[in-house]
Amino acid sequence: MTTRITTSRRADGITLLKISGPERRNILDETSYAQLIDALAAAEADDEVKVLIITGSENCFTAGNDLANYKALAQATEVPAITFLRRLHAFPKPVIAAAEGLALGLGSSILMHCDFAYAGNSTTFYLPFVNFALTPLGATTLMLPKLAGNKAASEMLMLGASLSASRACELGLLTDTTPDGMALEQAFDSASRLLSKPFDALLATKALLREGDAEAIGHAFDREEQQLLERCRSPEAQGAIDAFFAKQVSSGKGRSG
């Protein structure tokens, strides 16, 4: 089943964007990315939308990119996941993430492009690209060291080490942690506080915060996209993904990364 992307706009100007595919841990595929990009474009064009909240369904943020996408990228010239993250980073209005359960691969990368991010205490964060002979995407190799420091970034990206919510908060991936099941409530609370601010000044402040790193982040997106496409064409990555699929078929589990 395809993961569904739904949006709902409240009368106060807060729009909720939800990733819904619990039977596959909310993993994302090409259809999902197209829907996410369309949702961002619609929210940006709608003057009634003031704050965007991104969350997942059924106690899971997202298990990231469908590994079948990486198989298909062997023949591609661009990466849909990166196109989505470019649009998310460029989104001019405040964006808040509310994560529960699992933020795997791209799920962790999304948080770096949000202005605020909250997670339940039991949420796990994981960037296992190297385990599949792949490289990170979405300017992660630039943004993660800036947030967490070089050593922690190396641990996450080169060893594929997982992080607890408390550790992710300590390293700067999160604004704060919450009791399990309360991340979305905290996101709505922060969104309401943002709505009390002069909106044009809020937009200008976000633009200024992003402007200093804009060129470097743009180059990081480009470098990572080129490198990831090269890795997807490599026998090493194709073999690692095939081995994962074979293992998952034998165990009856899903696929994500």
Backbone hydrogen bonds, N-H to C=O, Kabsch-Sander energy under -0.5 kcal/mol:
donor,donor_aa,acceptor,acceptor_aa,energy
4,R,20,S,-3.5
6,T,4,R,-0.6
6,T,18,K,-2.2
8,S,16,L,-1.8
10,R,8,S,-0.5
10,R,14,I,-3.0
13,G,10,R,-1.6
15,T,51,V,-2.7
16,L,8,S,-2.9
17,L,15,T,-0.5
17,L,53,I,-3.4
18,K,6,T,-3.0
18,K,16,L,-0.6
19,I,55,T,-2.3
20,S,4,R,-3.2
20,S,18,K,-0.6
21,G,19,I,-0.6
24,R,21,G,-2.3
25,R,22,P,-1.3
26,N,21,G,-2.7
27,I,24,R,-1.1
28,L,64,G,-2.9
33,Y,29,D,-2.4
34,A,30,E,-2.1
35,Q,31,T,-2.1
36,L,32,S,-2.7
37,I,33,Y,-2.7
38,D,34,A,-2.2
39,A,35,Q,-2.4
40,L,36,L,-2.3
41,A,37,I,-2.3
42,A,38,D,-2.5
43,A,39,A,-2.3
44,E,40,L,-2.4
45,A,41,A,-2.1
46,D,42,A,-1.3
47,D,45,A,-0.8
49,V,46,D,-1.7
50,K,13,G,-3.2
50,K,48,E,-0.6
51,V,13,G,-1.7
52,L,94,P,-2.6
53,I,15,T,-2.8
54,I,96,I,-2.9
55,T,17,L,-2.4
56,G,98,A,-0.6
57,S,19,I,-1.5
60,C,57,S,-0.6
61,F,100,E,-1.1
61,F,102,L,-1.3
62,T,102,L,-1.5
63,A,25,R,-2.0
66,D,28,L,-3.0
69,N,66,D,-2.2
70,Y,66,D,-0.7
71,K,67,L,-1.4
72,A,68,A,-1.9
73,L,69,N,-1.7
74,A,71,K,-1.2
75,Q,72,A,-1.8
76,A,73,L,-1.5
82,I,79,V,-0.7
83,T,79,V,-2.1
84,F,80,P,-2.3
85,L,81,A,-2.1
86,R,82,I,-2.6
87,R,83,T,-1.9
88,L,84,F,-2.5
89,H,85,L,-2.7
90,A,86,R,-1.9
91,F,87,R,-0.7
91,F,88,L,-0.9
96,I,52,L,-2.8
97,A,116,F,-2.5
98,A,54,I,-2.6
99,A,118,Y,-3.0
102,L,100,E,-2.2
103,A,124,T,-2.6
104,L,62,T,-2.2
105,G,126,Y,-3.6
107,G,104,L,-2.8
108,S,105,G,-1.4
109,S,105,G,-1.7
110,I,106,L,-2.5
111,L,107,G,-0.7
112,M,108,S,-0.7
112,M,109,S,-0.9
113,H,109,S,-0.5
113,H,110,I,-1.7
114,C,111,L,-1.3
115,D,95,V,-1.5
116,F,95,V,-1.6
118,Y,97,A,-2.6
119,A,176,D,-1.2
120,G,99,A,-1.9
121,N,178,T,-1.8
123,T,120,G,-2.0
124,T,101,G,-1.6
125,F,163,L,-2.6
126,Y,103,A,-1.8
131,N,128,P,-1.1
132,F,128,P,-0.6
132,F,129,F,-1.7
133,A,130,V,-1.9
134,L,129,F,-2.1
142,L,139,A,-1.0
143,M,139,A,-2.8
144,L,140,T,-2.4
146,K,142,L,-1.2
147,L,143,M,-1.9
148,A,144,L,-3.5
149,G,144,L,-0.5
149,G,145,P,-1.7
153,A,149,G,-2.2
154,S,150,N,-2.4
155,E,151,K,-2.2
156,M,152,A,-2.2
157,L,153,A,-2.9
158,M,154,S,-2.7
159,L,154,S,-1.1
159,L,155,E,-0.6
161,A,155,E,-1.9
163,L,125,F,-3.0
165,A,121,N,-0.6
165,A,123,T,-0.7
168,A,164,S,-2.6
169,C,165,A,-2.3
170,E,166,S,-2.1
171,L,167,R,-2.1
172,G,168,A,-0.6
172,G,169,C,-0.9
173,L,168,A,-2.4
174,L,168,A,-0.9
175,T,117,A,-3.4
176,D,117,A,-1.3
178,T,119,A,-2.2
182,M,179,P,-2.0
186,Q,182,M,-2.2
187,A,183,A,-2.2
188,F,184,L,-2.4
189,D,185,E,-2.0
190,S,186,Q,-2.4
191,A,187,A,-2.5
192,S,188,F,-2.4
193,R,189,D,-1.8
194,L,190,S,-2.2
195,L,191,A,-2.0
196,S,192,S,-0.7
196,S,193,R,-0.7
197,K,194,L,-1.9
202,L,198,P,-1.9
203,L,199,F,-2.4
204,A,200,D,-2.2
205,T,201,A,-2.2
206,K,202,L,-2.3
207,A,203,L,-2.4
208,L,204,A,-2.2
209,L,205,T,-2.3
210,R,206,K,-1.9
211,E,207,A,-1.8
212,G,208,L,-0.9
213,D,210,R,-0.6
214,A,210,R,-0.6
214,A,211,E,-1.0
217,I,213,D,-2.8
218,G,214,A,-2.3
219,H,215,E,-2.2
220,A,216,A,-2.2
221,F,217,I,-2.6
222,D,218,G,-2.0
223,R,219,H,-2.9
224,E,220,A,-2.7
225,E,221,F,-2.2
226,Q,222,D,-2.3
227,Q,223,R,-2.6
228,L,224,E,-2.7
229,L,225,E,-2.2
230,E,226,Q,-1.9
231,R,227,Q,-2.5
232,C,228,L,-2.6
233,R,229,L,-1.1
234,S,230,E,-0.5
234,S,231,R,-1.3
238,Q,234,S,-2.3
239,G,235,P,-2.5
240,A,236,E,-2.0
241,I,237,A,-2.5
242,D,238,Q,-2.3
243,A,239,G,-2.3
244,F,240,A,-1.9
245,F,241,I,-2.6
246,A,242,D,-2.5
247,K,243,A,-2.1
248,Q,244,F,-2.6
249,V,245,F,-2.8
250,S,246,A,-1.8
251,S,247,K,-1.5
252,G,248,Q,-1.9
253,K,248,Q,-1.5
257,G,65,N,-1.2
